[in-house]
Amino acid sequence: MRPAAVRLFRERGIAVHEVHQQVFAEREGEAIECKSLLSVDDVNEHLERLAKVKTLLPKSRDSRVLGAVAAMTIPDDVAKSADRQGLYVIGQSGEQLTIRNDARFSPKAW
């Protein structure tokens, strides 16, 4: 997924300088985790974590953080929920990954 995700964001004009796989951070009982299945509840939980990202990952404190969700299969209602809340939605299309947000999408920055 990493090479395709980097390419997709670069095609949208977003410079990707670092990619961290299997990241886990825990501070004051809060953690960031990766999930393989995606639901509206997962999107909402991810938004709650993003609200705390600068505390959980202090190195990101001075950075503009954009959020994304990705899965092999993303139901339309889940994709729409994530899009409306400013998250990039990355899904599988055949053998390729694609950003499902349309050209009018404006990401939220944390």
C-alpha positions in Angstrom: 0.0 0.0 0.0 2.8 2.4 0.8 4.2 3.0 -2.7 0.7 3.5 -4.1 -0.4 5.9 -1.4 2.7 8.0 -1.8 2.2 8.2 -5.6 -1.5 9.0 -5.1 -0.8 11.9 -2.8 2.0 13.3 -4.9 -0.4 13.2 -7.9 -2.7 15.5 -5.9 0.2 17.9 -5.2 0.8 16.8 -1.6 4.5 16.2 -0.8 5.1 13.1 1.3 8.4 13.3 3.1 8.0 10.3 5.5 6.0 7.1 5.7 5.8 5.2 9.0 4.4 1.7 9.0 3.0 -0.1 12.0 3.2 3.0 14.1 2.0 2.7 17.7 2.1 5.6 20.2 0.7 5.6 23.7 0.8 8.6 26.0 -1.4 9.1 29.1 -3.4 6.1 28.2 -4.2 7.2 24.7 -3.1 5.2 21.6 -3.0 5.4 17.9 -3.6 2.1 16.1 -4.2 0.8 12.6 -7.3 -1.2 11.7 -7.9 -3.5 8.8 -11.7 -3.2 8.7 -13.5 0.1 8.2 -16.9 1.3 9.4 -18.5 4.7 10.3 -17.6 4.0 13.9 -14.0 3.4 12.9 -14.0 6.8 11.0 -15.4 8.6 14.1 -12.8 6.9 16.3 -10.0 7.9 13.9 -11.3 11.5 14.0 -11.1 11.4 17.8 -7.4 10.2 17.6 -6.6 12.9 15.0 -7.8 15.5 17.5 -5.1 14.3 19.9 -2.4 13.6 17.3 -0.2 16.5 18.3 -0.2 15.3 21.9 0.3 11.7 21.1 3.0 12.3 18.5 4.8 15.4 19.7 7.1 15.4 16.6 4.0 16.4 14.6 3.3 19.4 16.8 4.6 22.0 14.2 3.4 20.1 11.2 0.2 20.3 9.2 -1.4 16.8 9.6 -3.9 15.5 7.1 -6.0 12.5 7.9 -6.9 9.5 5.7 -8.7 6.2 5.9 -7.9 3.2 3.7 -9.4 -0.2 3.1 -9.8 -2.9 0.5 -13.6 -2.4 0.5 -15.2 0.8 1.7 -19.0 1.0 1.7 -20.3 4.2 0.0 -21.9 5.5 3.3 -18.5 5.1 5.1 -16.6 6.8 2.3 -19.1 9.7 2.3 -18.9 10.1 6.0 -15.1 10.2 6.0 -15.1 12.7 3.0 -17.6 15.1 4.7 -15.3 15.1 7.8 -12.2 16.1 5.8 -10.5 12.7 5.5 -8.9 11.3 2.4 -10.5 8.0 1.4 -8.2 5.5 -0.2 -9.8 2.4 -1.7 -9.1 -0.4 -4.0 -10.2 -0.2 -7.6 -9.3 -3.5 -9.4 -5.6 -4.1 -8.8 -4.9 -0.4 -8.0 -5.5 1.9 -5.1 -7.3 5.2 -5.8 -8.2 8.3 -3.8 -12.0 8.3 -3.9 -12.5 11.9 -3.0 -13.4 14.1 -5.9 -11.6 17.2 -7.2 -13.7 19.5 -5.0 -12.6 17.8 -1.8 -10.9 20.0 0.7 -9.0 18.1 3.4 -9.2 19.1 7.1 -5.8 19.9 8.7 -5.0 19.1 12.3 
